[in-house]
Amino acid sequence: MATRKRNSSWLTWIIVVAVWVFLLPFYYLDRMDLALPSLLAAVAIGLAIATFWKRKKQLWFWSAVALAVLVHIYLIAHLSLDNLGASKIVFGVFALVDYGLMVGFIKLVDVFFNSSEEQREP
């Protein structure tokens, strides 16, 4: 029981430090308005990667993730999110929808590439 609590404590500290390191560039560039959407997008992408972790050896998987990351960077940089007057709950709902879209996109690419592999090998 003590080992489990010790591991949980370390994991908590690792998450806290990772979030701080993630948010430092936003603080120093004076763009804290982009910090929450970026953090939630990173979490959604990370969870989508964890969902399809079985496919980690496939080139198409990492290409799809890279494309999704580029789309996220573009949208976060070019959309004015402070004009929405959105609360943290709205951003949370957006993060859930974003996770669903990420999973759907990766699954679509998975179906496309797996069906083409099945046609090549009768």
C-alpha positions in Angstrom: 0.0 0.0 0.0 2.8 2.4 0.8 4.5 1.7 -2.5 1.3 2.6 -4.4 1.0 5.8 -2.5 4.7 6.7 -3.2 4.2 6.0 -6.9 1.1 8.1 -7.0 3.0 11.0 -5.3 5.8 10.8 -7.8 3.3 10.7 -10.7 1.6 13.8 -9.3 4.8 15.7 -9.1 5.8 14.7 -12.6 2.5 15.9 -14.0 2.8 19.2 -12.1 6.4 19.8 -13.3 5.4 18.9 -16.9 2.5 21.4 -16.9 4.7 24.1 -15.5 7.4 23.5 -18.2 4.6 23.5 -20.8 3.2 26.8 -19.6 6.6 28.7 -19.2 6.9 29.7 -22.9 3.4 31.2 -22.8 4.3 33.2 -19.7 7.5 34.6 -21.1 6.0 35.4 -24.4 3.1 37.1 -22.6 0.5 34.9 -24.3 -1.2 33.3 -21.3 -4.5 33.6 -23.3 -3.3 30.7 -25.4 -2.1 28.6 -22.5 -5.4 26.8 -21.6 -6.4 26.0 -25.1 -2.9 24.7 -25.9 -2.8 22.6 -22.7 -6.2 21.1 -23.4 -5.2 20.4 -27.1 -2.0 18.7 -25.9 -4.0 16.5 -23.5 -6.5 15.6 -26.2 -3.6 14.7 -28.6 -1.9 12.7 -25.8 -5.0 10.8 -25.0 -5.6 10.0 -28.7 -2.1 8.7 -29.0 -2.6 6.6 -25.9 -5.9 5.2 -27.3 -4.1 4.0 -30.5 -0.8 3.1 -28.9 -0.9 -0.4 -30.5 -0.2 1.4 -33.8 3.0 3.1 -32.6 5.2 1.2 -35.1 3.2 2.4 -38.1 4.4 5.4 -40.1 0.9 6.4 -41.0 0.0 6.8 -37.3 2.8 9.3 -36.6 2.1 11.1 -39.9 -1.6 11.5 -38.8 -0.5 12.7 -35.4 1.9 15.2 -36.9 -0.8 16.5 -39.2 -3.2 16.8 -36.3 -0.6 18.7 -34.2 0.0 21.1 -37.1 -3.7 21.8 -37.5 -4.0 22.4 -33.8 -1.0 24.8 -33.8 -2.5 26.7 -36.7 -6.0 27.0 -35.2 -4.7 28.0 -31.7 -2.4 30.6 -33.2 -5.0 32.1 -35.6 -8.3 31.9 -33.8 -9.1 34.7 -31.4 -10.2 32.8 -28.3 -10.4 35.7 -25.9 -13.3 37.3 -27.8 -15.5 34.2 -27.2 -15.7 35.0 -23.5 -15.6 31.3 -22.9 -15.3 29.8 -19.5 -13.2 26.9 -18.5 -16.2 24.6 -18.8 -16.6 25.6 -22.4 -12.9 24.9 -23.1 -13.4 21.5 -21.3 -16.3 20.7 -23.7 -14.2 21.8 -26.6 -11.4 19.5 -25.3 -13.8 16.5 -25.2 -15.0 17.2 -28.7 -11.4 17.6 -29.8 -10.5 14.3 -28.4 -13.4 12.7 -30.2 -12.4 14.3 -33.5 -8.8 13.1 -33.0 -9.9 9.6 -32.3 -12.2 9.7 -35.3 -9.5 11.1 -37.6 -6.9 8.5 -36.5 -9.5 5.7 -36.8 -10.4 6.9 -40.3 -6.7 6.8 -41.3 -6.3 3.4 -39.7 -9.2 2.0 -41.7 -7.9 3.5 -44.9 -4.4 2.1 -44.5 -5.4 -1.3 -43.1 -7.9 -1.8 -45.9 -5.2 -1.0 -48.5 -2.9 -3.6 -46.8 -5.6 -6.2 -46.9 -6.1 -5.7 -50.6 -2.4 -6.0 -51.4 -2.1 -9.3 -49.5 -4.9 -11.7 -50.7 
